Amino acid sequence: MLRKILMLVMIMVMTSMGAASAAEKTYTIPDGGCSVSLPENYLVVPVERPVAPGDELGVKVSQLSASDPADKSLALHIMVESSKLTQELPDLDYTPGAVMREYFTENLQNSGWLEPAVTGSMANGKIHFVKFRAYIADSAGQKYDGEIYATVKGGKLFYLMLMSRERALKPEERELLAQAVSTLQFAEAVASTVVEG
């Protein structure tokens, strides 16, 4: 009996180790000057929204959208926003205080996120991220639970967002987002806008 229990425990440990060491692929984030590693099985698509005609601020948004083919309710977005205003912001290379937390809270609310609440911060090298919990509802009335990490680097706003449709995010999904934040690597030079595999 003890042998069967030990064998079962070993199988469970080996299975969990295999899941934890899932292969990753590195992608360049359009107009971000950085790259990120995501699970190899994810479908990753670059999306760019050029400056709208007549936009005096010159707001440009680009992102990587990633999804797990096995779970259609989960989506991860890495969004980069730049404008004349963001060019004036200093890099968030310090522990974020009340001013930066409020700045990102207001930006998230203006983007449709509801009740964004700061839940902490995280450092990746010299760059610090403000961590948020929030939710959003689409035009069809579907609700998305969300976790977001936000920072400023090189005059650009970076948002790493994980959303689950019609259900709460799971702890392992939150860990996936934290892992993506930890793999974000900023280049000194402007990176290519092409997704690399």
LUMLUMZA-164874 format. One record per atom (N, C-alpha, C, O): z, y, x; residue in one letter; atom name. Coordinates in steps of 0.1 Angstrom, whole numbers, always signed. Last residue first. Layout:
# residues N
      c3      c2      c1   residuo   atomo
       Z       Y       X         A      CA
...
END
This chain:
# residues 197
      c3      c2      c1   residuo   atomo
    -333    +345    +101         G       N
    -326    +333     +99         G      CA
    -322    +326    +111         G       C
    -316    +315    +110         G       O
    -332    +379     +90         E       N
    -335    +369    +100         E      CA
    -327    +356     +97         E       C
    -317    +357     +91         E       O
    -348    +403     +71         V       N
    -338    +392     +71         V      CA
    -342    +382     +81         V       C
    -353    +377     +81         V       O
    -355    +434     +85         V       N
    -360    +422     +81         V      CA
    -349    +411     +81         V       C
    -341    +411     +90         V       O
    -350    +458     +96         T       N
    -347    +457     +82         T      CA
    -352    +444     +76         T       C
    -353    +442     +64         T       O
    -332    +458    +127         S       N
    -344    +456    +120         S      CA
    -341    +455    +105         S       C
    -329    +451    +102         S       O
    -306    +483    +135         A       N
    -312    +469    +134         A      CA
    -325    +469    +126         A       C
    -328    +479    +119         A       O
    -301    +507    +159         V       N
    -304    +505    +145         V      CA
    -311    +491    +144         V       C
    -321    +488    +152         V       O
    -276    +499    +184         A       N
    -289    +504    +180         A      CA
    -292    +500    +165         A       C
    -285    +492    +160         A       O
    -252    +486    +183         E       N
    -252    +500    +187         E      CA
    -265    +506    +183         E       C
    -266    +518    +179         E       O
    -243    +466    +155         A       N
    -251    +468    +167         A      CA
    -250    +483    +170         A       C
    -249    +491    +161         A       O
    -216    +449    +141         F       N
    -223    +461    +142         F      CA
    -230    +462    +155         F       C
    -224    +460    +165         F       O
    -211    +421    +123         Q       N
    -212    +426    +136         Q      CA
    -221    +438    +136         Q       C
    -232    +437    +132         Q       O
    -190    +402    +102         L       N
    -199    +414    +103         L      CA
    -199    +420    +117         L       C
    -188    +423    +122         L       O
    -172    +382    +101         T       N
    -183    +379    +109         T      CA
    -193    +391    +110         T       C
    -203    +391    +117         T       O
    -152    +392     +83         S       N
    -148    +389     +97         S      CA
    -160    +387    +106         S       C
    -159    +388    +118         S       O
    -166    +392     +59         V       N
    -162    +405     +65         V      CA
    -159    +403     +80         V       C
    -162    +411     +88         V       O
    -168    +365     +55         A       N
    -181    +373     +57         A      CA
    -177    +386     +64         A       C
    -184    +391     +73         A       O
    -141    +359     +51         Q       N
    -148    +353     +63         Q      CA
    -161    +361     +66         Q       C
    -164    +363     +77         Q       O
    -137    +372     +27         A       N
    -129    +376     +39         A      CA
    -136    +371     +52         A       C
    -137    +378     +62         A       O
    -153    +355     +11         L       N
    -156    +370     +13         L      CA
    -149    +375     +26         L       C
    -155    +382     +34         L       O
    -140    +331     +13         L       N
    -154    +332     +17         L      CA
    -158    +346     +20         L       C
    -165    +349     +30         L       O
    -116    +337      +1         E       N
    -116    +334     +16         E      CA
    -130    +335     +21         E       C
    -132    +339     +32         E       O
    -124    +339     -25         R       N
    -119    +351     -18         R      CA
    -119    +349      -3         R       C
    -122    +359      +4         R       O
    -130    +312     -29         E       N
    -141    +322     -29         E      CA
    -137    +335     -23         E       C
    -145    +342     -16         E       O
    -105    +301     -28         E       N
    -115    +297     -17         E      CA
    -127    +307     -17         E       C
    -133    +309      -7         E       O
     -93    +312     -51         P       N
     -88    +316     -37         P      CA
     -98    +312     -26         P       C
    -100    +320     -17         P       O
    -118    +324     -74         K       N
    -109    +313     -69         K      CA
    -105    +317     -55         K       C
    -112    +325     -48         K       O
    -121    +349     -99         L       N
    -124    +344     -86         L      CA
    -114    +334     -81         L       C
    -102    +336     -84         L       O
    -122    +341    -134         A       N
    -115    +347    -123         A      CA
    -121    +341    -110         A       C
    -124    +329    -109         A       O
    -152    +345    -153         R       N
    -141    +337    -149         R      CA
    -135    +345    -137         R       C
    -141    +353    -131         R       O
    -176    +358    -159         E       N
    -169    +353    -170         E      CA
    -158    +343    -165         E       C
    -154    +334    -173         E       O
    -189    +356    -127         R       N
    -192    +359    -141         R      CA
    -183    +351    -150         R       C
    -183    +339    -150         R       O
    -176    +370     -98         S       N
    -178    +358    -106         S      CA
    -179    +362    -120         S       C
    -172    +370    -126         S       O
    -185    +386     -67         M       N
    -183    +387     -82         M      CA
    -185    +373     -88         M       C
    -194    +366     -85         M       O
    -178    +405     -39         L       N
    -180    +391     -44         L      CA
    -177    +392     -59         L       C
    -166    +398     -63         L       O
    -191    +428     -15         M       N
    -186    +425     -29         M      CA
    -189    +411     -33         M       C
    -199    +405     -31         M       O
    -188    +451      +8         L       N
    -190    +436      +7         L      CA
    -183    +432      -6         L       C
    -171    +433      -7         L       O
    -202    +481     +16         Y       N
    -195    +474      +6         Y      CA
    -198    +459      +6         Y       C
    -210    +456      +5         Y       O
    -204    +509     +36         F       N
    -206    +495     +36         F      CA
    -197    +489     +25         F       C
    -185    +491     +25         F       O
    -220    +540     +42         L       N
    -209    +533     +34         L      CA
    -213    +518     +34         L       C
    -225    +515     +30         L       O
    -227    +556     +72         K       N
    -231    +548     +61         K      CA
    -219    +541     +55         K       C
    -210    +538     +62         K       O
    -222    +569     +96         G       N
    -226    +577     +85         G      CA
    -231    +569     +73         G       C
    -238    +575     +65         G       O
    -212    +548    +112         G       N
    -225    +554    +115         G      CA
    -230    +562    +104         G       C
    -242    +563    +103         G       O
    -193    +534     +87         K       N
    -197    +532    +101         K      CA
    -211    +539    +102         K       C
    -220    +536     +95         K       O
    -167    +527     +64         V       N
    -177    +537     +69         V      CA
    -180    +534     +83         V       C
    -171    +533     +91         V       O
    -160    +501     +39         T       N
    -158    +508     +51         T      CA
    -169    +519     +54         T       C
    -179    +519     +46         T       O
    -146    +477     +17         A       N
    -154    +489     +19         A      CA
    -150    +496     +32         A       C
    -138    +496     +36         A       O
    -147    +448      -2         Y       N
    -142    +454     +10         Y      CA
    -151    +465     +13         Y       C
    -164    +464     +12         Y       O
    -137    +434     -33         I       N
    -146    +443     -26         I      CA
    -139    +448     -13         I       C
    -127    +451     -13         I       O
    -140    +412     -60         E       N
    -132    +416     -49         E      CA
    -142    +424     -39         E       C
    -153    +419     -38         E       O
    -141    +409     -96         G       N
    -147    +413     -83         G      CA
    -136    +415     -73         G       C
    -125    +420     -76         G       O
    -154    +394    -126         D       N
    -142    +396    -117         D      CA
    -147    +399    -103         D       C
    -157    +393     -99         D       O
    -174    +406    -151         Y       N
    -174    +400    -138         Y      CA
    -161    +404    -130         Y       C
    -158    +416    -129         Y       O
    -184    +400    -184         K       N
    -174    +406    -175         K      CA
    -175    +398    -162         K       C
    -176    +386    -162         K       O
    -211    +409    -206         Q       N
    -205    +399    -197         Q      CA
    -196    +406    -187         Q       C
    -199    +416    -181         Q       O
    -225    +427    -220         G       N
    -211    +425    -224         G      CA
    -204    +415    -215         G       C
    -192    +412    -218         G       O
    -249    +434    -213         A       N
    -249    +424    -223         A      CA
    -234    +420    -227         A       C
    -232    +412    -235         A       O
    -245    +453    -193         S       N
    -250    +458    -206         S      CA
    -250    +447    -217         S       C
    -250    +450    -229         S       O
    -215    +441    -177         D       N
    -229    +445    -177         D      CA
    -233    +449    -191         D       C
    -225    +449    -200         D       O
    -185    +452    -162         A       N
    -191    +446    -174         A      CA
    -206    +450    -174         A       C
    -209    +462    -172         A       O
    -162    +444    -136         I       N
    -173    +452    -141         I      CA
    -179    +445    -153         I       C
    -178    +432    -154         I       O
    -131    +449    -118         Y       N
    -140    +441    -126         Y      CA
    -151    +450    -131         Y       C
    -150    +463    -131         Y       O
    -113    +446     -87         A       N
    -118    +453     -98         A      CA
    -126    +444    -107         A       C
    -128    +432    -104         A       O
     -95    +450     -57         R       N
     -98    +441     -68         R      CA
    -103    +450     -79         R       C
     -98    +461     -81         R       O
    -103    +459     -23         F       N
    -101    +462     -37         F      CA
    -102    +450     -46         F       C
    -109    +440     -42         F       O
     -96    +470     +10         K       N
     -98    +458      +1         K      CA
     -94    +462     -13         K       C
     -83    +468     -15         K       O
    -111    +488     +35         V       N
    -102    +488     +24         V      CA
    -106    +477     +14         V       C
    -117    +475     +11         V       O
    -115    +480     +70         F       N
    -120    +479     +56         F      CA
    -108    +481     +46         F       C
     -97    +476     +48         F       O
    -122    +492    +102         H       N
    -112    +488     +92         H      CA
    -119    +488     +78         H       C
    -128    +497     +76         H       O
    -134    +485    +135         I       N
    -137    +490    +121         I      CA
    -127    +484    +111         I       C
    -124    +472    +111         I       O
    -129    +472    +158         K       N
    -124    +486    +157         K      CA
    -126    +491    +143         K       C
    -120    +501    +140         K       O
    -126    +440    +145         G       N
    -128    +448    +157         G      CA
    -122    +461    +156         G       C
    -110    +463    +152         G       O
    -119    +445    +115         N       N
    -129    +436    +122         N      CA
    -132    +444    +134         N       C
    -141    +453    +134         N       O
     -90    +445     +94         A       N
     -98    +450    +105         A      CA
    -107    +440    +111         A       C
    -104    +428    +111         A       O
     -82    +453     +61         M       N
     -86    +443     +70         M      CA
     -93    +449     +82         M       C
    -101    +458     +79         M       O
     -59    +459     +34         S       N
     -69    +463     +43         S      CA
     -72    +452     +53         S       C
     -63    +443     +54         S       O
     -51    +459      -1         G       N
     -48    +457     +13         G      CA
     -59    +463     +21         G       C
     -67    +471     +17         G       O
     -58    +465     -27         T       N
     -49    +453     -25         T      CA
     -46    +451     -10         T       C
     -39    +441      -7         T       O
     -65    +490     -49         V       N
     -64    +487     -35         V      CA
     -54    +475     -33         V       C
     -42    +476     -38         V       O
     -84    +486     -78         A       N
     -70    +487     -72         A      CA
     -70    +482     -58         A       C
     -75    +472     -54         A       O
    -105    +498    -103         P       N
    -104    +493     -89         P      CA
     -90    +496     -83         P       C
     -84    +507     -84         P       O
    -111    +499    -132         E       N
     -97    +497    -126         E      CA
     -97    +492    -112         E       C
     -89    +482    -109         E       O
    -145    +489    -129         L       N
    -133    +493    -137         L      CA
    -120    +489    -131         L       C
    -118    +479    -126         L       O
    -175    +501    -116         W       N
    -163    +492    -114         W      CA
    -152    +498    -122         W       C
    -149    +510    -122         W       O
    -195    +520    -117         G       N
    -193    +512    -129         G      CA
    -181    +502    -127         G       C
    -179    +495    -137         G       O
    -197    +538     -97         S       N
    -207    +528     -97         S      CA
    -205    +518    -108         S       C
    -212    +508    -109         S       O
    -174    +554    -100         N       N
    -187    +560    -103         N      CA
    -199    +550    -103         N       C
    -209    +553    -109         N       O
    -156    +536     -90         Q       N
    -155    +539    -104         Q      CA
    -169    +546    -108         Q       C
    -174    +543    -119         Q       O
    -163    +536     -63         L       N
    -164    +523     -71         L      CA
    -164    +526     -86         L       C
    -172    +520     -93         L       O
    -157    +563     -56         N       N
    -171    +558     -55         N      CA
    -173    +545     -63         N       C
    -183    +543     -70         N       O
    -129    +562     -60         E       N
    -137    +571     -69         E      CA
    -152    +566     -68         E       C
    -159    +566     -78         E       O
    -122    +544     -40         T       N
    -118    +542     -54         T      CA
    -127    +550     -64         T       C
    -133    +544     -73         T       O
    -130    +558     -17         F       N
    -137    +545     -21         F      CA
    -134    +542     -36         F       C
    -143    +537     -43         F       O
    -111    +579     -18         Y       N
    -126    +582     -17         Y      CA
    -133    +569     -22         Y       C
    -142    +571     -30         Y       O
     -86    +566     -18         E       N
     -90    +574     -30         E      CA
    -105    +577     -30         E       C
    -112    +576     -41         E       O
     -87    +556      +8         R       N
     -86    +547      -3         R      CA
     -90    +554     -16         R       C
     -97    +548     -24         R       O
     -89    +580     +23         M       N
    -101    +570     +23         M      CA
     -99    +560     +11         M       C
    -110    +557      +5         M       O
     -64    +591     +17         V       N
     -76    +598     +15         V      CA
     -88    +589     +14         V       C
     -96    +590      +5         V       O
     -44    +572     +25         A       N
     -46    +576     +11         A      CA
     -59    +582      +8         A       C
     -66    +580      -2         A       O
     -59    +554     +52         G       N
     -48    +561     +45         G      CA
     -52    +564     +31         G       C
     -62    +559     +26         G       O
     -69    +526     +72         P       N
     -72    +536     +61         P      CA
     -60    +541     +54         P       C
     -51    +534     +50         P       O
     -66    +526    +106         T       N
     -60    +521     +94         T      CA
     -62    +531     +83         T       C
     -58    +542     +84         T       O
     -98    +534    +120         Y       N
     -84    +535    +120         Y      CA
     -79    +529    +107         Y       C
     -86    +527     +98         Y       O
    -125    +538    +119         D       N
    -120    +530    +130         D      CA
    -105    +532    +132         D       C
     -99    +532    +143         D       O
    -146    +545    +100         L       N
    -133    +541     +96         L      CA
    -128    +532    +107         L       C
    -126    +520    +105         L       O
    -164    +574    +113         D       N
    -162    +559    +112         D      CA
    -148    +556    +108         D       C
    -138    +563    +112         D       O
    -166    +603     +91         P       N
    -163    +596    +104         P      CA
    -162    +581    +102         P       C
    -159    +576     +91         P       O
    -193    +617     +72         L       N
    -180    +609     +72         L      CA
    -178    +603     +86         L       C
    -188    +598     +92         L       O
    -217    +629     +71         E       N
    -206    +637     +76         E      CA
    -193    +629     +77         E       C
    -183    +635     +82         E       O
    -234    +611     +59         Q       N
    -236    +614     +74         Q      CA
    -225    +622     +79         Q       C
    -223    +622     +92         Q       O
    -229    +611     +33         T       N
    -222    +601     +41         T      CA
    -224    +603     +56         T       C
    -216    +599     +64         T       O
    -245    +633     +24         L       N
    -230    +634     +24         L      CA
    -223    +624     +33         L       C
    -214    +627     +40         L       O
    -271    +624     +26         K       N
    -267    +636     +34         K      CA
    -252    +637     +35         K       C
    -246    +642     +45         K       O
    -266    +588     +27         S       N
    -271    +601     +21         S      CA
    -267    +612     +30         S       C
    -261    +610     +41         S       O
    -265    +553     +22         S       N
    -265    +565     +30         S      CA
    -270    +577     +23         S       C
    -279    +575     +14         S       O
    -250    +521     +18         E       N
    -255    +534     +11         E      CA
    -254    +545     +21         E       C
    -244    +547     +28         E       O
    -253    +487     +16         V       N
    -253    +498     +25         V      CA
    -258    +511     +18         V       C
    -269    +510     +13         V       O
    -238    +457      +5         M       N
    -245    +469      +2         M      CA
    -242    +480     +12         M       C
    -231    +483     +16         M       O
    -239    +425      -1         I       N
    -235    +434     +10         I      CA
    -244    +446      +9         I       C
    -256    +446     +11         I       O
    -227    +404     -26         H       N
    -236    +415     -22         H      CA
    -230    +422     -11         H       C
    -218    +426     -10         H       O
    -226    +373     -41         L       N
    -221    +381     -30         L      CA
    -231    +391     -27         L       C
    -243    +388     -25         L       O
    -218    +355     -71         A       N
    -227    +363     -63         A      CA
    -220    +371     -53         A       C
    -209    +376     -55         A       O
    -214    +328     -94         L       N
    -209    +335     -82         L      CA
    -220    +342     -75         L       C
    -231    +337     -72         L       O
    -225    +312    -113         S       N
    -216    +323    -118         S      CA
    -211    +331    -106         S       C
    -204    +341    -109         S       O
    -240    +292    -102         K       N
    -247    +304    -107         K      CA
    -238    +315    -112         K       C
    -243    +326    -114         K       O
    -235    +271     -78         D       N
    -226    +278     -87         D      CA
    -233    +292     -91         D       C
    -231    +302     -84         D       O
    -254    +261     -62         A       N
    -246    +251     -69         A      CA
    -237    +258     -79         A       C
    -231    +251     -88         A       O
    -265    +282     -48         P       N
    -273    +275     -58         P      CA
    -266    +265     -67         P       C
    -270    +262     -78         P       O
    -248    +311     -44         D       N
    -247    +297     -41         D      CA
    -255    +290     -52         D       C
    -252    +291     -64         D       O
    -263    +341     -31         S       N
    -258    +333     -42         S      CA
    -258    +318     -38         S       C
    -266    +313     -30         S       O
    -266    +375     -20         A       N
    -265    +360     -17         A      CA
    -258    +353     -29         A       C
    -250    +358     -35         A       O
    -283    +402     -11         S       N
    -277    +396     -22         S      CA
    -277    +381     -19         S       C
    -288    +375     -16         S       O
    -280    +430      +9         L       N
    -283    +416      +9         L      CA
    -276    +410      -3         L       C
    -264    +413      -5         L       O
    -294    +463      +4         Q       N
    -284    +453      +4         Q      CA
    -289    +439      +6         Q       C
    -301    +437      +5         Q       O
    -295    +499      +3         S       N
    -301    +486      +6         S      CA
    -290    +476      +6         S       C
    -278    +479      +8         S       O
    -301    +531      -8         V       N
    -292    +519      -9         V      CA
    -301    +507      -5         V       C
    -312    +505     -10         V       O
    -299    +566      -3         K       N
    -307    +554      -1         K      CA
    -297    +542      -1         K       C
    -286    +542      +5         K       O
    -301    +599     -14         V       N
    -293    +586     -14         V      CA
    -302    +574     -13         V       C
    -312    +573     -20         V       O
    -306    +626     -10         G       N
    -313    +616      -2         G      CA
    -306    +603      -2         G       C
    -305    +596      +8         G       O
    -298    +648     -24         L       N
    -288    +642     -14         L      CA
    -295    +631      -5         L       C
    -289    +627      +5         L       O
    -318    +654     -41         E       N
    -315    +663     -30         E      CA
    -306    +658     -20         E       C
    -306    +662      -8         E       O
    -343    +636     -53         D       N
    -329    +634     -50         D      CA
    -326    +643     -38         D       C
    -330    +640     -27         D       O
    -371    +637     -58         G       N
    -362    +648     -63         G      CA
    -348    +647     -60         G       C
    -340    +655     -64         G       O
    -374    +602     -60         P       N
    -381    +615     -59         P      CA
    -372    +626     -65         P       C
    -366    +624     -76         P       O
    -349    +583     -44         A       N
    -356    +587     -56         A      CA
    -363    +600     -54         A       C
    -357    +609     -48         A       O
    -351    +563     -15         V       N
    -347    +576     -20         V      CA
    -355    +580     -33         V       C
    -368    +579     -32         V       O
    -353    +528     -22         P       N
    -356    +540     -15         P      CA
    -351    +552     -22         P       C
    -347    +552     -34         P       O
    -335    +500     -22         R       N
    -338    +511     -32         R      CA
    -340    +524     -24         R       C
    -331    +530     -19         R       O
    -340    +466     -14         E       N
    -339    +480      -9         E      CA
    -343    +490     -21         E       C
    -353    +487     -28         E       O
    -326    +435      -7         V       N
    -331    +444     -17         V      CA
    -329    +458     -12         V       C
    -319    +462      -7         V       O
    -330    +402      +6         P       N
    -328    +416      +9         P      CA
    -334    +424      -3         P       C
    -344    +421      -9         P       O
    -313    +372      -3         V       N
    -325    +381      -6         V      CA
    -322    +395      -2         V       C
    -311    +400      -6         V       O
    -304    +339      +1         V       N
    -301    +353      +5         V      CA
    -314    +361      +4         V       C
    -325    +357      +9         V       O
    -287    +312     -11         L       N
    -300    +319     -12         L      CA
    -297    +334      -9         L       C
    -289    +340     -16         L       O
    -266    +291     +10         Y       N
    -268    +302      +1         Y      CA
    -282    +307      +1         Y       C
    -289    +307     +11         Y       O
    -263    +272     +30         N       N
    -269    +268     +17         N      CA
    -271    +279      +7         N       C
    -278    +277      -3         N       O
    -250    +284     +51         E       N
    -264    +281     +52         E      CA
    -271    +278     +39         E       C
    -283    +280     +37         E       O
    -228    +312     +44         P       N
    -231    +297     +43         P      CA
    -246    +295     +43         P       C
    -254    +302     +37         P       O
    -234    +339     +67         L       N
    -231    +334     +54         L      CA
    -234    +319     +54         L       C
    -241    +314     +63         L       O
    -227    +366     +89         S       N
    -229    +352     +88         S      CA
    -225    +347     +74         S       C
    -214    +350     +69         S       O
    -245    +396     +95         V       N
    -234    +389     +89         V      CA
    -237    +374     +88         V       C
    -249    +371     +87         V       O
    -252    +427    +113         S       N
    -256    +413    +108         S      CA
    -243    +407    +103         S       C
    -232    +411    +106         S       O
    -264    +461    +114         C       N
    -254    +451    +116         C      CA
    -260    +437    +110         C       C
    -270    +437    +104         C       O
    -278    +483    +105         G       N
    -275    +482    +119         G      CA
    -264    +472    +122         G       C
    -256    +473    +131         G       O
    -287    +486     +79         G       N
    -272    +486     +81         G      CA
    -268    +487     +96         G       C
    -257    +490     +99         G       O
    -312    +482     +69         D       N
    -308    +496     +72         D      CA
    -293    +497     +75         D       C
    -287    +508     +74         D       O
    -304    +450     +58         P       N
    -314    +461     +58         P      CA
    -307    +474     +60         P       C
    -297    +478     +53         P       O
    -287    +429     +80         I       N
    -285    +437     +68         I      CA
    -295    +448     +68         I       C
    -295    +456     +78         I       O
    -296    +398     +92         T       N
    -296    +412     +95         T      CA
    -295    +419     +81         T       C
    -303    +416     +72         T       O
    -277    +368     +92         Y       N
    -287    +376     +86         Y      CA
    -285    +391     +90         Y       C
    -274    +395     +92         Y       O
    -270    +335    +103         T       N
    -268    +349    +105         T      CA
    -280    +357     +99         T       C
    -291    +354    +101         T       O
    -255    +308     +87         K       N
    -267    +314     +91         K      CA
    -264    +329     +93         K       C
    -257    +334     +85         K       O
    -233    +279     +90         E       N
    -236    +293     +86         E      CA
    -249    +297     +92         E       C
    -254    +292    +102         E       O
    -221    +248     +78         A       N
    -230    +255     +87         A      CA
    -232    +269     +81         A       C
    -233    +271     +69         A       O
    -187    +242     +72         A       N
    -200    +243     +67         A      CA
    -209    +252     +76         A       C
    -204    +262     +81         A       O
    -161    +235     +78         S       N
    -170    +238     +89         S      CA
    -184    +238     +85         S       C
    -193    +234     +92         S       O
    -149    +230     +53         A       N
    -145    +242     +61         A      CA
    -154    +245     +72         A       C
    -156    +257     +76         A       O
    -160    +206     +46         A       N
    -163    +218     +38         A      CA
    -160    +230     +46         A       C
    -167    +240     +45         A       O
    -150    +189     +66         G       N
    -164    +191     +65         G      CA
    -168    +203     +57         G       C
    -177    +210     +61         G       O
    -123    +191     +60         M       N
    -127    +196     +73         M      CA
    -142    +199     +73         M       C
    -147    +209     +78         M       O
    -122    +178     +36         S       N
    -119    +192     +36         S      CA
    -123    +198     +49         S       C
    -127    +210     +49         S       O
    -129    +152     +45         T       N
    -138    +159     +35         T      CA
    -135    +174     +35         T       C
    -144    +182     +35         T       O
    -108    +146     +61         M       N
    -121    +146     +67         M      CA
    -131    +154     +57         M       C
    -139    +162     +62         M       O
     -87    +146     +42         V       N
     -87    +156     +54         V      CA
    -101    +157     +59         V       C
    -105    +168     +62         V       O
     -94    +125     +26         M       N
     -93    +139     +20         M      CA
     -93    +149     +31         M       C
    -100    +159     +30         M       O
     -93    +104     +44         I       N
    -106    +107     +37         I      CA
    -106    +121     +32         I       C
    -115    +129     +33         I       O
     -66    +104     +50         M       N
     -76    +106     +60         M      CA
     -89    +110     +54         M       C
     -96    +119     +59         M       O
     -55     +97     +24         V       N
     -52    +110     +31         V      CA
     -62    +113     +41         V       C
     -67    +125     +42         V       O
     -66     +71     +22         L       N
     -69     +81     +12         L      CA
     -67     +95     +18         L       C
     -75    +104     +16         L       O
     -52     +58     +43         M       N
     -67     +59     +43         M      CA
     -72     +70     +33         M       C
     -81     +77     +37         M       O
     -26     +61     +35         L       N
     -30     +67     +47         L      CA
     -45     +69     +48         L       C
     -51     +79     +52         L       O
     -27     +44     +12         I       N
     -24     +59     +10         I      CA
     -28     +66     +23         I       C
     -34     +77     +22         I       O
     -34     +20     +23         K       N
     -43     +26     +13         K      CA
     -40     +41     +12         K       C
     -49     +49     +11         K       O
     -11     +15     +39         R       N
     -24     +16     +45         R      CA
     -34     +23     +36         R       C
     -42     +31     +40         R       O
      +9     +13     +19         L       N
      +9     +24     +28         L      CA
      -4     +26     +35         L       C
      -8     +38     +37         L       O
      +0     -12      +8         M       N
      +0      +0      +0         M      CA
      +0     +13      +9         M       C
      -7     +22      +6         M       O
END
